[in-house]
Amino acid sequence: MGRRICAFTGSRAEYGLLKPLLEEIRQEPALELKLLLAGTHLSREFGLTYRIVEEDGFTCDEKVEMILSSDTPVAVCKSMGLGMIGFSEALMRIKPDLVVILGDRFESMVAAISAYVCRIPIAHIQGGELTLGAIDDQFRHSITKMSMLHFVCAEEYRRRVIQLGEQPDRVFDFGALNVDAMKKIPVIPRAQLEKEIKFSLSPRSLLVTFHPVTLEDDTAKDQLPQLLEAISSFDNLKVIFTKTNADTEGRVINELIDEYVEANPQNTVAFTSMGQMHYINVLRYADAVAGNSSSGVIETPTFKVPTVNMGEREKGRIIADNVIDCEFDTESIRSALQTALSGQFKDSLKDMKSPYDKGETAKNIARVLKEYPLPRTTKKEFYDIKSC
């Protein structure tokens, strides 16, 4: 039997990014794939998305229930505690040679702590990035310090991981898995897509993905209405909302979205879980994207979709030419949307390149997972950049 790789996923979005890598691992005879699922995958409120994983032909080897029916800081802390209990037991049953963890969510943080305490090497994907408005920022850097291998999206992020003391020969810049995943999603003809999601994208459409700014207190109920007011000022605009994950204040956002859609049923729709295929195809056809999601920063450049990025949640990431930054006030958002929806701005993006597209990201990561000589210990020496 080859090297046993345990991949962790705690949400639908994370799984969508990991999917091409999971397929590469599954097809590689020298690797054995095991899946550990938790978080919103197992929540009825968030769509029981573990079913999507199974429909894709993967086996959910371990499932850990950890999400409480509340999104307060106390509830998140309790969920993390439940996760650590469950993850440690699951990892002892799986006995992997390596655990693959993507990103920076609290579920990923707890999975990393569990693997590290159990002395299982970690391969971390998407380290070195900055999101100054989110609690995920500190989680991401903490996961980096517990990890043995690092797969980053850009050279700037590679330098930052090394700056954190990680050995340069263990930090690989293969680009973003998001881009890999998007390229492999089949194109759905526009008319068929509208039929499947039961919503027309004509004459103009806006895809909105809005998340709580988790390093700020009680801001969601003030910030989202600013966006909704700005959207309401545009005539003949169809709006597709994707709901948030199990973050602090996430339910506040989802309730506000539901209220807005109920009041504007002719030109709006909201999805708890649209599914990766539908989401990417809506992204293809959307006239613009708005919100404060990493998708708006990392994924939209591939399709050259004009994007309005609000506030500081994603501040610190590399920003492509299609992204317009704005503040959280109605006039600033309205002005940015006017620019994004203009034909002139769209035309200016024809020759832009995505800074996250390096090609064959999943294949290159799988190759390293197969070939890199793992040490027999999780001990690491701190790499001091002053010595180079």
Secondary structure, 3 states (H helix, E strand, C coil): CCEEEEEEECCHHHHHHHHHHHHHHHHCCCEEEEEEEEHHHHCCCCCCCHHHHHHCCCCCCEEECCCCCCCCHHHHHHHHHHHHHHHHHHHHHHCCCEEEEECCCHHHHHHHHHHHHCCCCEEEECCCCCCCCCCHHHHHHHHHHHCCEEEECCHHHHHHHHHCCCCHHHEEECCCHHHHHHHCCCCCCHHHHHHHHCCCCCCEEEEEECCCCCCCCCCHHHHHHHHHHHHHCCCCEEEEEECCCCCCCHHHHHHHHHHHHHHCCCCEEEECCCCHHHHHHHHHHCCEEEECCHHHHHHHHHHCCCEEEECCCCCCCCCCCCEEEECCCHHHHHHHHHHHCCHHHHHCCCCCCCCCCCCCHHHHHHHHHHHCCCCCCCCCCCCCHHHC
